[in-house]
Amino acid sequence: MKSIHHIPPHEFWYQTPAGWASEAGGTTGGGEKPELSYYVTNIGELRQAIEESGDRPKRIWIGGLIDASGGVPYLNRQDQSRRGRIFIGSNTTLMGIDENARFVESALIIQDVSNVIIHNIYIENPVDVDPQFEEGDGWNAEWDGLSIIRAQHVWVSNVTFSDGRFTMDMYKTVDGWKYVQHDGSLDIKRASDYVTVSHCVFTLHDKTILIGHSDNNDEEDAGKLRVTFHDNLFTRVVQRTPRVRFGNVHLFNNVFDNDVADPIYKYQYSFGIGKDSRTLSELNVFNVKGQTVVCRLFKGFGGEYLSDSGSVFNDTTTDLNACGFNTTSVVRPPYDYFPQWDLTPEFVDALKRSAGNMLDYRVLV
């Protein structure tokens, strides 16, 4: 059996984030020179590395396909909960050594920890084998691709989130209701704070990103949920990019490339403005084929506060502040950032080429 401590030849990588994850001491993951380093190629090795390292500073290189099920189908909800969840510890950099680093049948969870970097991996959104029925609402799935729960200082970088092999047109009907087997791609909730999501791809999904647990969770969430999204690509997604409660969310230089007539993932809206949330949008590109009403980019869920500057809608600079939201109470964040001001087709093409798990650190010898 190979040693998980033997790291293949690779290029050096260490960076720190921009945005909210840079504040209040910053986010370093395992650090520039981690105490421990691992190279894992299957779920058993990954769990060994996580258990062995605890909260000590570490870098875990992912090489190849990590299938949390081990190739054995989940039997029911309890079995999927037991075997499918992967809990990441504090002071961790979890990163793919090349573009083949992938998670399937897995629900990654960053919970009750701090200082975590997730970099250069592909996450196939998990399929719930045992959705629960809620009267009046239908079948609801449980598991998200990545959940950030009561965690602080998290940077998600160059990650691709996708339904992958199981798209929503494959849902069957049970008892007259669509048998929904996907929940979210990314959830950030329950007092999580100082989070940056950058250079990621969100694709092939319905309810994509949720920030804030519920309208009744103000005691835990108020003043927290500070999240930055920059240089991400949202393509062929339906809604919630993101849907926010209580959070202070900053989005700049993201590209939203969708279609209201997509054969599977028909676009509905981008930003969901929920209770007591503040959303600052700057220099984003909204290309939504078939959409002519700019205010349909946003949907109100009892929230009041949304401000935009410099964004482009279907190749035209448009006033996105004329949609009935309060723009004066949304303030700029305290950190320095350096957005791209010239939102040309070349900028969009360059972002598409650089987002997601497309980096290769492996050195062949």
Secondary structure as UniProt FT lines:
FT   TURN            4..5
FT   HELIX           19..22
FT   TURN            24..25
FT   TURN            29..30
FT   STRAND          36..40
FT   HELIX           43..53
FT   TURN            54..55
FT   STRAND          58..62
FT   STRAND          65..67
FT   TURN            68..71
FT   HELIX           77..84
FT   STRAND          85..87
FT   STRAND          92..96
FT   TURN            99..100
FT   STRAND          102..104
FT   STRAND          107..111
FT   STRAND          114..119
FT   STRAND          122..124
FT   STRAND          132..134
FT   TURN            135..137
FT   STRAND          138..140
FT   STRAND          146..149
FT   STRAND          152..157
FT   STRAND          160..162
FT   TURN            164..165
FT   HELIX           168..170
FT   STRAND          173..174
FT   TURN            175..176
FT   STRAND          177..178
FT   STRAND          186..189
FT   TURN            190..191
FT   STRAND          193..198
FT   STRAND          201..207
FT   STRAND          209..211
FT   TURN            215..216
FT   HELIX           218..221
FT   TURN            222..223
FT   STRAND          226..230
FT   STRAND          233..239
FT   STRAND          243..244
FT   STRAND          248..252
FT   STRAND          255..259
FT   TURN            260..261
FT   STRAND          271..274
FT   TURN            275..276
FT   STRAND          278..282
FT   STRAND          285..289
FT   HELIX           294..297
FT   STRAND          298..302
FT   STRAND          305..309
FT   STRAND          312..313
FT   TURN            314..315
FT   STRAND          316..317
FT   TURN            320..321
FT   TURN            328..329
FT   HELIX           345..354
//
